[in-house]
């Protein structure tokens, strides 16, 4: 069993590996949801990983499986990065739009005043869910609700806090 393309592998071995697996691997990436340009980039990255690892030639099926697994991991990693970048960009736009020059202090003060006005049970619900990271089941047991009831109560509480903050922030 010869070691296929390692860093010092002859160009014909590298060309052979790429030629055999490029088209099916690119199609696989497209099936996963990669846009054509991203599939091109991920294809190259997949072969770079394979070449660095010095994968052994164990036949077309095993080599293809290794390349698909590598490509899938790279695709998922690229998706997480793009989602994170998009979320950061959106958060930055919200900050610029809403916080302006007060560094968020006005929002934070409004939130504090709104929290102070909550009944103890609502405050406990928020503390358990966000401060102590208790699950819905634990909170439901403690507060005499169902897990679905906790979900509904939190959704309503967040909406009420949002409304309260926005009312206090209006000039």
C-alpha positions as CSV (number, residue, x, y, z in Angstrom):
1,X,0.0,0.0,0.0
2,X,1.7,3.1,-1.2
3,X,1.4,6.4,0.6
4,X,-0.5,8.6,-1.8
5,X,0.2,12.3,-2.0
6,X,2.3,13.5,0.8
7,X,4.3,16.7,0.7
8,X,7.0,15.2,-1.5
9,X,4.8,13.0,-3.7
10,X,5.4,13.0,-7.4
11,X,3.2,15.4,-9.4
12,X,1.6,12.5,-11.3
13,X,0.3,11.0,-8.0
14,X,-1.1,14.3,-6.9
15,X,-2.7,14.9,-10.3
16,X,-4.2,11.4,-10.2
17,X,-5.7,11.9,-6.8
18,X,-7.2,15.3,-7.7
19,X,-8.4,14.1,-11.1
20,X,-10.2,11.0,-9.6
21,X,-11.8,12.9,-6.7
22,X,-12.3,16.5,-7.7
23,X,-15.6,16.3,-9.6
24,X,-17.5,14.0,-7.1
25,X,-16.1,15.9,-4.2
26,X,-17.2,19.3,-5.7
27,X,-20.7,17.8,-6.4
28,X,-20.8,16.5,-2.8
29,X,-20.1,20.0,-1.4
30,X,-22.9,21.4,-3.7
31,X,-25.3,18.8,-2.3
32,X,-24.4,20.0,1.2
33,X,-25.4,23.5,0.2
34,X,-22.1,25.2,-0.7
35,X,-22.4,27.9,-3.3
36,X,-20.2,27.2,-6.4
37,X,-17.4,29.6,-5.3
38,X,-17.4,28.2,-1.8
39,X,-17.3,24.7,-3.1
40,X,-14.3,25.6,-5.2
41,X,-12.5,27.0,-2.1
42,X,-13.5,24.1,0.1
43,X,-12.3,21.6,-2.5
44,X,-8.9,23.2,-2.6
45,X,-8.8,23.3,1.2
46,X,-9.8,19.6,1.4
47,X,-6.9,18.6,-0.9
48,X,-4.5,20.7,1.1
49,X,-5.5,18.9,4.3
50,X,-5.2,15.5,2.5
51,X,-1.8,16.3,1.2
52,X,-0.5,17.5,4.6
53,X,-1.8,14.4,6.3
54,X,-0.2,12.2,3.7
55,X,-3.3,10.0,3.3
56,X,-2.7,6.4,2.3
57,X,-4.1,5.1,-0.9
58,X,-6.6,2.5,0.3
59,X,-8.7,2.5,-2.8
60,X,-11.1,5.0,-4.3
61,X,-13.9,4.3,-1.8
62,X,-11.8,4.8,1.3
63,X,-10.0,7.8,-0.1
64,X,-13.3,9.4,-1.2
65,X,-14.8,8.8,2.2
66,X,-11.8,10.5,3.9
67,X,-12.1,13.5,1.4
68,X,-15.8,13.8,1.9
69,X,-15.5,13.7,5.7
70,X,-12.8,16.4,5.5
71,X,-14.8,18.5,3.1
72,X,-17.9,18.2,5.3
73,X,-16.0,19.4,8.4
74,X,-14.6,22.3,6.5
75,X,-18.0,23.2,5.1
76,X,-19.6,23.1,8.6
77,X,-16.7,25.2,10.0
78,X,-17.2,27.8,7.2
79,X,-21.0,27.9,8.0
80,X,-20.4,28.6,11.6
81,X,-17.9,31.3,10.8
82,X,-20.3,33.0,8.4
83,X,-23.2,32.8,10.8
84,X,-21.0,34.2,13.6
85,X,-19.8,37.0,11.3
86,X,-23.4,37.8,10.2
87,X,-24.6,37.9,13.8
88,X,-21.7,40.2,14.8
89,X,-22.4,42.5,11.9
90,X,-26.2,42.6,12.8
91,X,-25.4,43.3,16.4
92,X,-23.1,46.1,15.5
93,X,-25.8,47.7,13.3
94,X,-28.3,47.4,16.2
95,X,-25.7,49.0,18.6
96,X,-25.1,51.9,16.2
97,X,-28.8,52.5,15.6
98,X,-29.9,52.2,19.2
99,X,-27.1,53.1,21.5
100,X,-25.6,56.0,19.6
101,X,-23.2,57.9,21.8
102,X,-24.4,56.8,25.3
103,X,-22.4,53.5,25.2
104,X,-25.6,51.7,26.0
105,X,-25.9,53.2,29.5
106,X,-29.4,54.5,28.8
107,X,-30.6,51.0,27.8
108,X,-28.9,49.4,30.8
109,X,-30.5,51.9,33.2
110,X,-33.9,51.4,31.6
111,X,-33.6,47.7,31.9
112,X,-32.7,48.1,35.6
113,X,-35.7,50.2,36.3
114,X,-38.0,47.8,34.4
115,X,-36.5,44.8,36.4
116,X,-37.1,46.7,39.6
117,X,-40.8,46.9,38.7
118,X,-41.3,43.2,38.2
119,X,-43.1,41.0,40.7
120,X,-40.9,38.5,42.6
121,X,-42.1,35.5,40.7
122,X,-41.2,37.1,37.3
123,X,-37.8,38.1,38.7
124,X,-37.2,34.5,40.0
125,X,-38.1,33.2,36.5
126,X,-35.6,35.4,34.9
127,X,-32.9,34.7,37.5
128,X,-33.4,30.9,37.1
129,X,-33.5,30.9,33.4
130,X,-30.7,33.4,32.7
131,X,-28.7,33.9,35.9
132,X,-28.6,30.2,37.0
133,X,-29.1,28.6,33.6
134,X,-31.8,26.3,35.0
135,X,-33.6,24.2,32.5
136,X,-37.3,24.6,31.8
137,X,-38.1,21.4,33.7
138,X,-36.4,22.6,36.9
139,X,-38.0,26.0,36.7
140,X,-41.4,24.5,36.0
141,X,-41.1,22.3,39.1
142,X,-40.0,25.2,41.3
143,X,-42.7,27.6,40.1
144,X,-45.5,25.1,39.7
145,X,-45.7,25.4,35.9
146,X,-45.3,23.0,33.0
147,X,-42.1,23.3,30.9
148,X,-44.3,24.8,28.1
149,X,-45.7,27.2,30.6
150,X,-42.1,28.4,31.5
151,X,-41.4,28.9,27.8
152,X,-44.5,30.9,27.3
153,X,-43.9,32.9,30.5
154,X,-40.4,33.8,29.5
155,X,-41.5,34.8,26.0
156,X,-44.1,37.1,27.5
157,X,-41.7,38.5,30.1
158,X,-39.1,39.3,27.4
159,X,-41.8,41.1,25.4
160,X,-43.0,43.0,28.4
161,X,-39.4,44.0,29.3
162,X,-38.7,45.1,25.7
163,X,-41.9,47.3,25.7
164,X,-40.9,48.7,29.1
165,X,-37.4,49.6,28.0
166,X,-38.6,51.2,24.7
167,X,-41.1,53.3,26.6
168,X,-38.5,54.5,29.0
169,X,-36.0,55.2,26.2
170,X,-38.4,57.4,24.2
171,X,-37.5,61.1,24.5
